Amino acid sequence: MKIKTSIPRLFISTIVAVLLLGASTAQSAKQAELTEEQAIARVRAILRNKVSSCRITKTQSVSAIRIKAGWRVTARIKMSASGGSTTETAVWIVSAKNGAAAQNQLTAELANGCP
């Protein structure tokens, strides 16, 4: 008994299978990415852990901008130093794959517990 399958039907089935596989791969890749809220939450957690050792008196704002590598998260913080208070800006690149990477001197100092 011969099995008859038309070429167009086989071609369409192959295309549908490839599209479904691509869609599921893209969806799983999206699930691995962080949301803006998750990226901000990671930075807020870092700042909370460094309040006393780095003399952070207040977190004024934390914002995130989507970039190719993940999220560029900027935090404006007040720090006490030499009897006064200064406003500083700390910047991280946050991604699901690499975590939070320091992008300026202040952020690197925060990551190392401050001098």
C-alpha positions as CSV (number, residue, x, y, z in Angstrom):
1,M,0.0,0.0,0.0
2,K,1.4,3.4,-1.0
3,I,1.1,6.4,1.3
4,K,0.1,9.4,-0.7
5,T,1.1,12.7,0.8
6,S,0.9,15.8,-1.2
7,I,4.0,17.9,-1.3
8,P,2.2,21.2,-0.4
9,R,0.6,19.5,2.7
10,L,4.0,18.2,3.8
11,F,5.6,21.6,3.2
12,I,2.8,23.3,5.2
13,S,3.2,20.8,8.1
14,T,6.9,21.4,8.2
15,I,6.5,25.2,8.3
16,V,3.9,25.0,11.1
17,A,6.3,22.7,13.1
18,V,9.2,25.1,12.7
19,L,7.1,28.1,13.7
20,L,5.7,26.4,16.8
21,L,9.3,25.4,17.8
22,G,10.5,28.9,17.3
23,A,7.6,30.4,19.3
24,S,8.3,28.0,22.2
25,T,12.0,28.8,22.1
26,A,11.3,32.6,22.1
27,Q,8.8,32.2,24.9
28,S,11.3,30.3,27.1
29,A,14.0,32.9,26.4
30,K,11.6,35.7,27.4
31,Q,10.8,33.8,30.6
32,A,14.5,33.8,31.5
33,E,14.7,37.6,31.2
34,L,14.1,39.9,34.1
35,T,11.3,42.4,34.2
36,E,11.8,46.0,35.1
37,E,10.4,45.4,38.5
38,Q,12.7,42.5,39.2
39,A,15.8,44.5,38.1
40,I,14.8,47.4,40.4
41,A,14.1,44.9,43.3
42,R,17.6,43.4,42.9
43,V,19.2,46.9,43.2
44,R,17.0,47.9,46.2
45,A,18.0,44.6,47.9
46,I,21.7,45.5,47.3
47,L,21.2,49.0,48.8
48,R,19.3,47.6,51.8
49,N,22.2,45.3,52.6
50,K,24.7,48.2,52.4
51,V,22.8,50.8,54.5
52,S,25.0,50.7,57.6
53,S,28.4,49.7,56.1
54,C,28.2,52.3,53.3
55,R,26.3,55.0,55.4
56,I,23.3,55.2,53.1
57,T,20.8,57.4,54.8
58,K,18.1,57.5,52.1
59,T,17.3,56.0,48.7
60,Q,15.7,58.8,46.7
61,S,14.9,56.9,43.5
62,V,15.6,53.8,41.6
63,S,14.8,53.6,37.9
64,A,15.5,51.2,35.0
65,I,15.9,51.5,31.3
66,R,15.8,48.5,29.0
67,I,19.1,47.9,27.1
68,K,20.4,45.1,25.0
69,A,22.3,43.5,27.9
70,G,19.4,43.6,30.3
71,W,18.5,46.7,32.4
72,R,20.5,49.8,33.2
73,V,19.4,50.5,36.8
74,T,20.2,53.9,38.3
75,A,19.8,54.7,42.0
76,R,20.0,58.1,43.5
77,I,21.0,57.8,47.2
78,K,21.9,60.0,50.0
79,M,25.1,59.1,51.9
80,S,26.5,60.6,55.1
81,A,30.1,61.6,54.8
82,S,32.3,63.9,57.0
83,G,29.4,65.1,59.0
84,G,27.4,66.1,55.9
85,S,25.1,64.4,53.4
86,T,25.7,64.0,49.7
87,T,23.5,62.8,46.9
88,E,25.2,60.1,44.8
89,T,24.2,58.2,41.7
90,A,25.0,54.5,41.5
91,V,24.6,52.5,38.2
92,W,24.2,48.8,37.6
93,I,23.6,46.6,34.5
94,V,21.2,43.9,35.7
95,S,20.5,40.7,33.8
96,A,19.2,37.3,34.6
97,K,22.4,35.7,33.3
98,N,25.0,38.0,34.9
99,G,23.2,39.5,38.0
100,A,24.0,43.0,38.9
101,A,27.2,44.4,37.5
102,A,28.8,47.6,38.8
103,Q,29.0,50.4,36.2
104,N,30.7,53.2,38.1
105,Q,33.1,53.7,41.0
106,L,30.5,54.2,43.6
107,T,28.7,51.0,42.6
108,A,31.9,49.1,42.7
109,E,32.6,50.4,46.2
110,L,29.0,49.4,47.3
111,A,29.6,45.9,45.9
112,N,32.8,45.6,48.1
113,G,31.2,46.9,51.3
114,C,32.6,50.5,51.0
115,P,36.0,51.6,52.4
